[in-house]
Amino acid sequence: QVQFVESGGGLVQPGGSLNVSCAASGFDFSNTGLSWYRQAPEEERERVATISKRGGITWYADSVKGRFTISRDNAKTTMYLQMNSLKPEDTAIYYCNVASDNNYFTWGQGTQVTVSH
């Protein structure tokens, strides 16, 4: 079955960096566009970055543009999100899934990112 396993989150000070990973299995990874999403407490889940199936096209939410970089390794069926210049408002649980507006695979457990002094 489809599985997403997110990892690499943690506690970091404002201005710091983190690199989170998403190990995926159970579907045609190399032919699927993927996205990173995040959900802060008491807020709806939002998409923050998207990458095309071969990695040639990327999209970022305005709130993270210029600070976050999405990438993927199809041979390892893994996707990454390099997050720099982190801000307290980036605090959330980060998830990966297919790039979609309303048709997703089962969500993983996510990885908690906390930006605080």
C-alpha positions as CSV (number, residue, x, y, z in Angstrom):
1,Q,0.0,0.0,0.0
2,V,1.0,3.6,-0.4
3,Q,3.2,4.9,2.4
4,F,4.8,8.2,3.2
5,V,7.4,8.5,6.0
6,E,8.5,12.1,6.8
7,S,11.6,12.8,8.9
8,G,14.1,15.4,9.8
9,G,12.0,17.9,11.7
10,G,13.1,19.4,15.0
11,L,13.5,22.5,17.1
12,V,15.5,25.3,15.5
13,Q,16.1,29.0,16.3
14,P,14.8,31.7,14.0
15,G,17.1,32.1,11.0
16,G,18.2,28.5,11.2
17,S,17.9,25.7,8.7
18,L,16.4,22.2,8.5
19,N,16.2,19.6,5.7
20,V,13.2,17.3,5.9
21,S,12.8,14.1,3.9
22,C,9.9,12.1,2.6
23,A,10.4,8.4,1.9
24,A,7.6,7.1,-0.3
25,S,6.5,3.6,-1.5
26,G,3.6,1.8,-3.0
27,F,3.0,3.9,-6.2
28,D,4.7,5.0,-9.4
29,F,7.0,7.6,-7.7
30,S,9.0,8.6,-10.7
31,N,5.8,9.4,-12.7
32,T,4.0,11.4,-10.0
33,G,4.2,15.1,-9.2
34,L,4.6,15.6,-5.4
35,S,4.1,18.3,-2.9
36,W,5.1,19.3,0.6
37,Y,2.2,20.5,2.8
38,R,2.1,21.9,6.4
39,Q,-0.4,22.3,9.1
40,A,0.0,24.7,12.0
41,P,-2.1,24.3,15.2
42,E,-5.8,25.3,14.6
43,E,-5.1,26.1,10.9
44,E,-6.0,24.2,7.7
45,R,-3.3,22.2,5.9
46,E,-1.6,24.3,3.2
47,R,0.6,23.4,0.2
48,V,4.0,25.0,0.4
49,A,6.0,23.5,-2.5
50,T,5.4,21.2,-5.5
51,I,7.9,19.4,-7.8
52,S,7.2,17.8,-11.2
53,K,7.8,14.1,-11.8
54,R,11.4,14.6,-13.1
55,G,12.1,17.6,-10.9
56,G,12.3,20.2,-13.7
57,I,9.4,22.3,-12.6
58,T,8.9,23.6,-9.1
59,W,6.3,25.9,-7.4
60,Y,6.5,27.6,-4.0
61,A,3.9,29.4,-1.9
62,D,4.7,33.1,-1.6
63,S,5.3,32.6,2.2
64,V,8.3,30.3,1.6
65,K,9.6,31.5,-1.8
66,G,13.3,32.2,-1.8
67,R,13.8,30.3,1.5
68,F,12.7,26.8,0.8
69,T,14.0,24.4,-1.9
70,I,12.1,21.2,-2.9
71,S,14.0,18.4,-4.6
72,R,13.6,14.7,-5.3
73,D,15.6,11.5,-5.9
74,N,13.6,9.1,-8.0
75,A,16.1,6.3,-7.7
76,K,15.6,6.5,-3.9
77,T,11.9,7.3,-4.1
78,T,12.6,10.2,-1.7
79,M,11.7,13.9,-1.7
80,Y,13.3,16.6,0.3
81,L,12.6,20.1,1.5
82,Q,15.6,22.3,2.4
83,M,14.3,25.1,4.7
84,N,16.5,28.1,5.3
85,S,16.0,31.4,7.1
86,L,13.3,29.8,9.2
87,K,10.7,32.0,10.9
88,P,8.4,31.3,13.8
89,E,5.5,31.2,11.4
90,D,7.0,28.2,9.7
91,T,6.2,26.2,12.8
92,A,3.9,23.3,11.7
93,I,3.7,19.6,11.0
94,Y,5.1,19.0,7.5
95,Y,3.7,16.3,5.3
96,C,4.3,15.0,1.8
97,N,1.8,13.6,-0.7
98,V,0.9,13.8,-4.3
99,A,0.5,17.2,-5.9
100,S,-3.3,17.6,-5.9
101,D,-6.1,19.9,-4.7
102,N,-8.4,17.2,-3.3
103,N,-7.3,13.7,-4.2
104,Y,-4.6,12.4,-1.9
105,F,-3.1,9.1,-0.8
106,T,-3.3,8.3,2.9
107,W,-1.3,10.8,4.9
108,G,1.8,9.9,6.8
109,Q,2.5,11.0,10.4
110,G,4.3,14.1,9.3
111,T,7.4,15.6,10.9
112,Q,7.2,18.5,13.4
113,V,9.1,21.7,12.7
114,T,9.3,24.2,15.6
115,V,11.0,27.5,15.1
116,S,11.5,29.3,18.4
117,H,14.2,30.8,20.7
